[in-house]
């Protein structure tokens, strides 16, 4: 009889702890800060956008279809 009581108490405790773990509350959405990323080539910029999604703001230095060895940026767009 004592074994049955212990076993029942153990099962009841297990069920109570399992019920406590399975909450139905939805997580609160927190605004994450956007990270500014500067990418040199279009490939790096595209890869960064695909991996990080909306979490980053990507600035790409080279335009598409431009040779990276001959490309120069005008002075007003280059800032320290």
C-alpha positions in Angstrom: 0.0 0.0 0.0 2.8 2.4 0.8 4.5 1.6 -2.5 1.3 2.6 -4.3 1.1 5.9 -2.5 4.7 6.7 -3.3 4.3 5.7 -6.9 1.1 7.8 -7.2 2.8 10.8 -5.6 5.8 10.4 -7.9 3.5 10.2 -11.0 1.5 13.2 -9.7 4.7 15.3 -9.2 5.9 14.3 -12.6 2.7 15.4 -14.3 2.6 18.6 -12.4 6.2 19.5 -13.4 5.5 18.5 -17.0 2.4 20.8 -17.0 4.4 23.6 -15.6 7.0 23.3 -18.4 4.5 23.4 -21.2 3.3 27.0 -20.9 1.2 28.4 -23.7 2.3 32.0 -23.3 3.8 33.6 -26.4 7.2 35.2 -26.1 7.2 38.9 -26.0 8.8 40.4 -29.2 11.7 42.6 -28.4 13.0 45.2 -30.8 16.5 44.3 -31.7 18.9 47.0 -32.8 19.8 47.1 -36.4 23.5 46.6 -37.0 25.2 48.7 -39.8 27.4 46.5 -42.0 29.7 47.8 -44.8 30.5 45.2 -47.5 33.2 45.7 -50.1 31.8 43.5 -52.9 28.3 42.6 -54.1 28.9 39.0 -53.2 29.7 39.8 -49.6 26.7 42.2 -49.3 24.3 39.6 -50.7 25.7 36.9 -48.4 25.3 39.2 -45.4 21.7 40.1 -46.3 20.8 36.4 -46.8 22.4 35.3 -43.5 21.3 38.1 -41.3 18.1 39.3 -42.9 16.4 42.3 -41.4 18.8 42.4 -38.4 21.4 44.3 -40.4 21.5 47.4 -42.7 24.1 46.6 -45.4 26.0 49.3 -47.3 27.7 48.0 -50.4 30.7 49.9 -51.6 30.9 48.5 -55.2 28.0 48.6 -57.6 27.0 45.4 -59.5 29.1 44.6 -62.6 31.9 47.0 -61.7 35.6 45.8 -61.7 36.8 46.1 -58.2 40.4 46.8 -59.3 39.5 49.9 -61.3 36.5 51.2 -59.3 36.8 54.4 -57.3 34.3 56.1 -55.0 33.7 59.8 -55.4 34.9 61.8 -52.3 31.5 62.9 -51.0 30.5 59.2 -50.4 33.6 58.3 -48.5 33.4 59.3 -44.9 35.5 58.3 -41.9 
